[in-house]
Amino acid sequence: LFHSQVCYQVIGNDLTITLAVENGQFELNVMEPVLAYNLFNNLCYLKNGVNTFVDKLLVDLEVDREQCEYWL
């Protein structure tokens, strides 16, 4: 559930960035603060999401050798 929330937030920020870039009229870059804010937040969300994924799942993940042999 947590990682879905991260994905939804990043996708929403990506749309905001896309719209900000499309509406930067006359190359004045008036939307640059919105772009920078959302881009930076996306990097933070993704970094924290990956760290949480590693800490909560991958650290304690173990191979079930018996099941793997059964499948092979």
Backbone as a chain_set.jsonl record, in Angstrom:
{"seq": "LFHSQVCYQVIGNDLTITLAVENGQFELNVMEPVLAYNLFNNLCYLKNGVNTFVDKLLVDLEVDREQCEYWL", "coords": {"N": [[0.824, -1.196, 0.0], [1.923, 1.244, 0.817], [3.869, 1.756, -1.15], [2.304, 2.111, -3.385], [1.117, 4.519, -2.765], [3.324, 6.211, -2.854], [3.929, 5.999, -5.578], [1.583, 7.12, -6.722], [1.771, 9.756, -5.799], [4.175, 10.608, -6.994], [3.505, 10.333, -9.71], [1.467, 12.234, -9.869], [2.941, 14.565, -9.281], [4.617, 14.51, -11.487], [2.812, 15.027, -13.554], [2.128, 17.638, -12.851], [4.614, 18.892, -13.261], [4.859, 18.497, -16.032], [2.683, 20.043, -16.996], [3.491, 22.546, -16.057], [5.81, 22.997, -17.559], [4.731, 23.052, -20.129], [3.263, 25.389, -20.012], [4.991, 27.484, -19.743], [5.289, 30.41, -20.863], [6.66, 32.322, -23.528], [9.233, 31.708, -22.852], [9.842, 32.643, -20.303], [10.049, 31.351, -17.96], [8.384, 31.372, -15.685], [7.147, 29.374, -14.369], [9.089, 27.88, -13.26], [9.743, 27.64, -10.432], [7.655, 25.934, -9.491], [8.142, 23.669, -11.011], [10.76, 22.962, -10.133], [10.311, 22.536, -7.384], [8.494, 20.334, -7.355], [9.968, 18.427, -8.775], [12.195, 18.069, -7.098], [10.841, 17.103, -4.817], [9.846, 14.701, -5.878], [12.219, 13.246, -6.212], [12.959, 12.934, -3.529], [10.731, 11.487, -2.535], [10.932, 9.108, -4.039], [13.459, 8.171, -3.259], [13.041, 7.754, -0.494], [10.977, 5.884, -0.662], [12.248, 3.682, -1.886], [14.183, 3.125, 0.067], [12.513, 2.4, 2.222], [11.278, 0.135, 1.123], [13.483, -1.582, 0.891], [14.308, -1.756, 3.613], [12.01, -2.788, 4.925], [11.269, -5.083, 3.533], [13.252, -6.418, 1.833], [15.435, -6.86, 3.511], [14.789, -8.918, 5.332], [14.151, -10.972, 3.658], [14.125, -14.288, 2.554], [15.372, -17.177, 0.831], [13.401, -19.867, -0.199], [14.511, -22.766, -0.476], [13.602, -25.394, -0.808], [11.081, -25.077, -2.01], [11.863, -23.828, -4.379], [13.368, -25.855, -5.595], [11.315, -27.677, -6.003], [9.78, -26.323, -7.925], [11.548, -26.331, -10.046]], "CA": [[0.0, 0.0, 0.0], [2.78, 2.431, 0.912], [4.54, 2.032, -2.409], [1.29, 2.648, -4.29], [0.962, 5.927, -2.417], [4.496, 6.901, -3.397], [3.754, 6.056, -7.035], [0.529, 8.082, -7.045], [2.283, 11.101, -5.547], [5.18, 10.907, -8.019], [2.793, 10.517, -10.977], [0.806, 13.536, -9.772], [3.966, 15.6, -9.415], [5.077, 14.476, -12.872], [1.815, 15.75, -14.347], [2.301, 19.051, -12.523], [5.825, 19.33, -13.959], [4.536, 18.542, -17.463], [1.833, 21.208, -17.243], [4.289, 23.75, -15.818], [6.699, 23.175, -18.71], [3.905, 23.416, -21.282], [2.696, 26.726, -19.863], [6.026, 28.497, -19.596], [5.12, 31.212, -22.074], [7.723, 33.239, -23.953], [10.465, 31.272, -22.208], [10.105, 33.472, -19.127], [10.29, 30.413, -16.865], [7.649, 31.738, -14.474], [6.716, 28.138, -13.715], [10.276, 27.16, -12.808], [9.682, 27.231, -9.024], [6.764, 24.776, -9.366], [8.874, 22.554, -11.601], [11.866, 22.584, -9.249], [9.746, 22.019, -6.133], [7.931, 19.003, -7.57], [11.048, 17.531, -9.171], [12.946, 17.749, -5.884], [10.003, 16.237, -3.983], [9.818, 13.369, -6.483], [13.475, 12.568, -5.871], [12.885, 12.559, -2.108], [9.734, 10.419, -2.385], [11.461, 7.869, -4.603], [14.552, 7.716, -2.387], [12.446, 7.222, 0.736], [10.227, 4.682, -1.012], [13.203, 2.582, -2.092], [14.76, 2.785, 1.375], [11.491, 1.68, 2.983], [11.138, -1.174, 0.488], [14.648, -2.392, 1.276], [14.305, -1.991, 5.061], [10.843, -3.547, 5.396], [11.053, -6.337, 2.817], [14.423, -7.125, 1.323], [16.372, -7.216, 4.573], [14.391, -10.194, 5.94], [13.738, -11.907, 2.618], [14.936, -15.503, 2.505], [15.058, -18.108, -0.249], [12.832, -21.162, 0.188], [15.198, -23.679, -1.397], [12.754, -26.556, -1.069], [10.06, -24.68, -2.982], [12.557, -23.58, -5.651], [13.677, -27.165, -6.183], [10.045, -28.246, -6.446], [9.384, -25.648, -9.164], [12.476, -26.694, -11.12]], "C": [[0.866, 1.256, 0.0], [3.398, 2.784, -0.435], [3.566, 2.524, -3.466], [1.106, 4.135, -4.027], [2.126, 6.747, -2.961], [4.344, 7.068, -4.905], [2.714, 7.093, -7.424], [1.03, 9.513, -6.864], [3.279, 11.514, -6.623], [4.509, 11.145, -9.37], [2.078, 11.864, -10.987], [1.789, 14.682, -9.928], [4.499, 15.662, -10.839], [4.103, 15.219, -13.782], [1.921, 17.252, -14.1], [3.517, 19.627, -13.238], [5.55, 19.474, -15.449], [3.711, 19.773, -17.791], [2.602, 22.511, -17.04], [5.206, 24.037, -16.999], [5.906, 23.634, -19.929], [3.41, 24.852, -21.211], [3.735, 27.795, -19.567], [6.071, 29.354, -20.853], [6.286, 32.173, -22.286], [9.061, 32.933, -23.293], [10.855, 32.15, -21.018], [10.371, 32.633, -17.883], [9.595, 30.809, -15.564], [7.181, 30.506, -13.709], [7.891, 27.341, -13.148], [10.24, 26.781, -11.327], [8.79, 26.006, -8.795], [7.469, 23.533, -9.879], [9.956, 22.059, -10.64], [11.352, 21.954, -7.957], [9.258, 20.586, -6.304], [8.997, 17.997, -7.997], [11.864, 17.104, -7.95], [12.143, 16.813, -4.976], [9.922, 14.827, -4.549], [11.079, 12.588, -6.146], [13.462, 12.095, -4.42], [11.907, 11.415, -1.892], [10.287, 9.091, -2.886], [12.591, 7.301, -3.745], [13.99, 7.088, -1.116], [11.657, 5.942, 0.474], [11.135, 3.479, -1.198], [13.82, 2.159, -0.759], [13.774, 1.999, 2.235], [11.304, 0.273, 2.445], [12.273, -2.103, 0.905], [14.579, -2.749, 2.761], [13.18, -2.917, 5.518], [10.677, -4.898, 4.713], [12.348, -7.074, 2.508], [15.387, -7.58, 2.404], [16.056, -8.604, 5.134], [13.978, -11.244, 4.92], [14.691, -13.096, 2.569], [14.461, -16.395, 1.368], [14.493, -19.389, 0.352], [13.364, -22.19, -0.807], [14.331, -24.881, -1.767], [11.694, -26.233, -2.128], [10.689, -24.429, -4.351], [12.891, -24.892, -6.352], [12.415, -27.833, -6.713], [9.631, -27.638, -7.793], [10.29, -26.034, -10.335], [12.311, -28.147, -11.483]], "O": [[0.585, 2.213, -0.721], [3.45, 3.952, -0.82], [3.956, 3.279, -4.357], [0.956, 4.921, -4.962], [1.931, 7.852, -3.468], [4.599, 8.144, -5.447], [2.932, 7.867, -8.356], [0.742, 10.382, -7.687], [3.234, 12.644, -7.11], [4.897, 12.057, -10.1], [2.082, 12.56, -12.003], [1.508, 15.658, -10.623], [4.8, 16.743, -11.344], [4.521, 15.954, -14.677], [1.816, 18.047, -15.035], [3.453, 20.737, -13.767], [5.96, 20.459, -16.064], [4.004, 20.475, -18.758], [2.388, 23.476, -17.774], [5.363, 25.191, -17.397], [6.356, 24.503, -20.676], [3.162, 25.47, -22.246], [3.38, 28.907, -19.177], [6.806, 29.054, -21.794], [6.818, 32.754, -21.339], [9.921, 33.808, -23.189], [12.037, 32.373, -20.757], [10.86, 33.142, -16.874], [10.138, 30.612, -14.477], [6.855, 30.596, -12.525], [7.701, 26.247, -12.616], [10.673, 25.681, -10.985], [9.13, 25.136, -7.993], [7.405, 22.471, -9.26], [10.047, 20.861, -10.371], [11.896, 20.953, -7.491], [9.574, 19.72, -5.489], [8.928, 16.829, -7.614], [12.184, 15.927, -7.789], [12.686, 15.851, -4.432], [9.927, 13.857, -3.791], [11.012, 11.4, -5.829], [13.902, 10.985, -4.12], [12.203, 10.475, -1.154], [10.127, 8.063, -2.228], [12.667, 6.091, -3.532], [14.421, 6.009, -0.711], [11.668, 5.024, 1.293], [10.829, 2.384, -0.724], [13.962, 0.965, -0.491], [14.159, 1.039, 2.903], [11.185, -0.679, 3.217], [12.046, -3.268, 1.231], [14.767, -3.908, 3.13], [13.383, -3.744, 6.407], [10.01, -5.778, 5.256], [12.511, -8.234, 2.886], [16.084, -8.581, 2.233], [16.973, -9.387, 5.385], [13.497, -12.311, 5.301], [15.911, -12.929, 2.546], [13.289, -16.37, 0.993], [15.051, -19.929, 1.307], [12.749, -22.449, -1.841], [14.336, -25.327, -2.915], [11.448, -27.032, -3.032], [10.104, -24.784, -5.374], [12.714, -25.018, -7.564], [12.446, -28.483, -7.759], [9.187, -28.353, -8.692], [9.846, -26.059, -11.483], [13.006, -28.644, -12.369]]}, "num_chains": 1, "name": "protein.A"}
